[in-house]
Amino acid sequence: MNCCRPQNYNDLFDEKTARRELRKYRRRGPSRTTRALITALEKHGVEGATLLDIGGGVGAIQHALLADGVTKALHVDASAAYIEASRKEARRLGHEEHVNYLYGDFVALAPEIEAADVVSLDRVICCYEDMRSLVGASVQRAKRLYGVVYPRSTALVRFMVNMLNMFLLVTRKTFRVYVHPTSEVEAEIIRGGFRRCFHREFFFWQVAVFTRNGQSG
Ligand SMILES: C[S@@+](CC[C@H](N)C(=O)[O-])C[C@H]1O[C@@H](n2cnc3c(N)ncnc32)[C@H](O)[C@@H]1O
């Protein structure tokens, strides 16, 4: 299984990519889908909450939610360059002391990671072949809200991803993109004791937020 080998991620999400993404983030703010996820999480109230941001990239979600009153965030990422970029931005925004960073594969690190009120995976599920382990372990660490951005499992999206994977193959990259069926991703989250409270589809991506059963938000 080509699950998370940190080298795959460091090759693709390298320093150059992280610098470019950070410049883009500073110029334009979060992408449309990330903004949709942030807004949906904010609607449930995040003041005083803790956040576990898995594969946070340059940290768009944590920067926004820390500004909203999240007290503590943990950014787990398999890209060392993204962690550095995220830390740099946290320093610039003045909330570095509220964020901890952990480098590596979340699934391998999960046993040592504490549960948080809010767990986010923004465009991360599509990087990981063993979706059940990634979603299962992360949902177990969510106390209240679980937010995800991942590809829609339509024929067109699958075709586009197949093309992309072919390109990665011929350029000798070991990284692959996965389109996990929506029904299987959701079944895993529901098995973890959550129900969907927000869903929005874009052309390629879908954004969903889940709340723990028995909680209002
Ligand atoms: C496509 S990037 C998305 C970055 C950011 N969330 C965004 O939407 O701009 C995927 C990120 O997920 C991280 N990632 C993927 N699988 C991971 C895993 N199993 N554990 C930790 N990080 C992971 C990668 O290192 C990378 O930072």
The ligand as a Gaussian input file, in Angstrom:
#p B3LYP/6-31G(d) Opt

LIG

0 1
 C       -3.088000      18.899000      -0.808000
 S       -2.235000      19.365000       0.655000
 C       -3.488000      20.379000       1.428000
 C       -2.918000      21.427000       2.348000
 C       -3.963000      22.338000       2.973000
 N       -4.828000      21.622000       3.887000
 C       -4.775000      23.001000       1.905000
 O       -5.936000      22.620000       1.702000
 O       -4.233000      23.899000       1.244000
 C       -2.274000      17.881000       1.620000
 C       -1.599000      18.046000       2.954000
 O       -1.922000      16.923000       3.751000
 C       -0.747000      16.402000       4.334000
 N       -1.013000      14.981000       4.608000
 C       -1.537000      14.070000       3.766000
 N       -1.674000      12.880000       4.380000
 C       -1.245000      13.057000       5.641000
 C       -1.119000      12.182000       6.766000
 N       -1.478000      10.916000       6.706000
 N       -0.611000      12.700000       7.909000
 C       -0.239000      13.987000       7.976000
 N       -0.332000      14.854000       6.948000
 C       -0.827000      14.395000       5.794000
 C        0.347000      16.697000       3.305000
 O        1.622000      16.675000       3.877000
 C       -0.077000      18.092000       2.865000
 O        0.374000      19.071000       3.747000

